[in-house]
Protein backbone atom coordinates (compact mmCIF):
# COMPACT_ATOMS: atom_id res chain seq x y z
CA UNK A 1 0.00 0.00 0.00
CA UNK A 2 2.80 2.40 0.87
CA UNK A 3 4.29 2.11 -2.62
CA UNK A 4 0.96 3.01 -4.24
CA UNK A 5 0.65 6.07 -2.02
CA UNK A 6 4.16 7.14 -2.98
CA UNK A 7 3.30 6.76 -6.68
CA UNK A 8 0.22 8.92 -6.28
CA UNK A 9 2.12 11.51 -4.27
CA UNK A 10 4.87 11.72 -6.90
CA UNK A 11 2.34 12.05 -9.71
CA UNK A 12 0.51 15.02 -8.21
CA UNK A 13 3.37 16.69 -6.31
CA UNK A 14 4.43 18.91 -9.22
CA UNK A 15 2.21 21.61 -10.69
CA UNK A 16 3.39 20.67 -14.20
CA UNK A 17 2.27 17.06 -13.82
CA UNK A 18 -1.09 18.12 -12.41
CA UNK A 19 -1.49 20.43 -15.41
CA UNK A 20 -0.75 17.55 -17.80
CA UNK A 21 -3.20 15.25 -16.04
CA UNK A 22 -5.91 17.91 -16.33
CA UNK A 23 -5.26 18.31 -20.04
CA UNK A 24 -5.47 14.57 -20.61
CA UNK A 25 -8.78 14.31 -18.75
CA UNK A 26 -10.72 15.44 -21.79
CA UNK A 27 -8.76 14.04 -24.71
CA UNK A 28 -5.74 12.17 -26.00
CA UNK A 29 -2.75 14.40 -26.80
CA UNK A 30 0.77 14.18 -28.21
CA UNK A 31 3.89 15.49 -26.50
CA UNK A 32 3.94 18.44 -28.88
CA UNK A 33 0.33 19.35 -28.09
CA UNK A 34 0.95 19.08 -24.36
CA UNK A 35 4.14 21.15 -24.55
CA UNK A 36 2.33 23.83 -26.54
CA UNK A 37 -0.67 23.96 -24.20
CA UNK A 38 1.46 24.13 -21.05
CA UNK A 39 4.23 26.37 -22.42
CA UNK A 40 6.79 23.68 -21.48
CA UNK A 41 9.65 22.59 -23.65
CA UNK A 42 9.03 19.30 -25.43
CA UNK A 43 11.87 17.80 -23.43
CA UNK A 44 10.32 18.73 -20.09
CA UNK A 45 6.84 17.61 -21.17
CA UNK A 46 8.33 14.29 -22.31
CA UNK A 47 10.03 13.76 -18.95
CA UNK A 48 6.81 14.43 -17.06
CA UNK A 49 4.85 12.14 -19.40
CA UNK A 50 7.39 9.35 -19.01
CA UNK A 51 7.20 9.65 -15.24
CA UNK A 52 3.38 9.60 -15.24
CA UNK A 53 3.42 6.63 -17.60
CA UNK A 54 6.00 4.75 -15.52
CA UNK A 55 3.92 5.39 -12.39
CA UNK A 56 0.92 3.83 -14.13
CA UNK A 57 -1.30 6.89 -14.65
CA UNK A 58 -1.17 7.08 -18.46
CA UNK A 59 -1.81 4.96 -21.53
CA UNK A 60 0.29 5.45 -24.65
CA UNK A 61 -0.95 4.73 -28.15
CA UNK A 62 1.79 4.74 -30.76
CA UNK A 63 0.93 5.95 -34.23
CA UNK A 64 4.17 6.57 -36.07
CA UNK A 65 5.80 9.03 -35.67
CA UNK A 66 3.73 10.15 -32.66
CA UNK A 67 2.83 8.85 -29.24
CA UNK A 68 -0.65 9.75 -28.07
CA UNK A 69 -1.15 9.95 -24.31
CA UNK A 70 -4.39 9.55 -22.37
CA UNK A 71 -5.43 9.00 -18.76
CA UNK A 72 -5.49 5.41 -17.57
CA UNK A 73 -7.06 6.27 -14.22
CA UNK A 74 -9.85 8.79 -14.80
CA UNK A 75 -10.68 8.92 -11.07
CA UNK A 76 -7.58 11.00 -10.48
CA UNK A 77 -9.56 14.03 -11.64
CA UNK A 78 -11.71 13.93 -8.49
CA UNK A 79 -8.54 13.90 -6.43
CA UNK A 80 -7.11 16.86 -8.35
CA UNK A 81 -10.35 18.80 -7.82
CA UNK A 82 -10.16 18.14 -4.07
CA UNK A 83 -6.46 19.11 -4.11
CA UNK A 84 -7.35 22.46 -5.74
CA UNK A 85 -10.08 23.16 -3.18
CA UNK A 86 -7.66 22.53 -0.32
CA UNK A 87 -4.89 24.63 -1.90
CA UNK A 88 -7.31 27.52 -2.41
CA UNK A 89 -8.13 27.51 1.31
CA UNK A 90 -4.50 27.80 2.40
N, C-alpha and C positions, 0 to 999 in steps of 0.2 A: 504493500500500500504506500509506503513512504516514497518509493521510486516514482510511482504515478503522480503523487503530489509534487514531487520535485520537477517532473516533466511539465506539469501544468503551470507551476510557478515560473519556470524558465520561459515558457511560451508567452506568458502575458506580462512578464516583468519589464519588457522594453516597450516604450511608446510605439516605436516603428513596427514591431511585430503585431501589436494590437491593431494598428492602422491597417496592416496587410490583412489580418484576419477579418476585419470589418469589410474591407473591399471584396474579399472572396465570399462573403456571406450571400451576396446577391448574384454573382456570376463567376464563371471560370475566366481566368486571366493569364496572360503570358508575363514573363519577367519584365519585358519592355513596357507593357501596359501598366504594371504595378509600379515600376520605377518612375514612369511619367506621372502617374496619379499622385504619388507620394513625394515627388521631387527628390527621390533618392537616386544615387548612381545605380547603374545596372549591377555593378559588382556588389554593392551593399544590399540591394534588394535580393540578389541571388543568394547571398550568405544567410539572410534572414529566412528565405524560403527553404533553403536546404535544412536549416535548423528546425523549422516548423515541420518539415517533411520527416526528418530523422526522429523527431519526438512523437510522430504519429498523428499529427493534426491535419495533414494535407494529403490529397490524392494528386498524382501527376499523370497526365495523359500526354503521351508523346505523339506529335504529328510533325514529322520532319519539315523544317528545321527547328520547330518550336516545341516547348514544353508548356502545357496548359495546366495551371494549378487551380484546385478547388478545395473547399472544406470537406474533410472527412467526418468531422464531428460537429454537426450543426448546432448542437446544444451549447457550444462555447459562447454563442452570441448572448444567451441569457446571462451568463457569467460576466461577460464584458459590459453588459448594460448595468448589472449590479455594481461592478467595479467603478464605472463612471459615476453612478449615484453616490457611492461612498466618497470618491475623490472630490466631488463637487461640494461635499459637506465639510471637508477639512479646511 
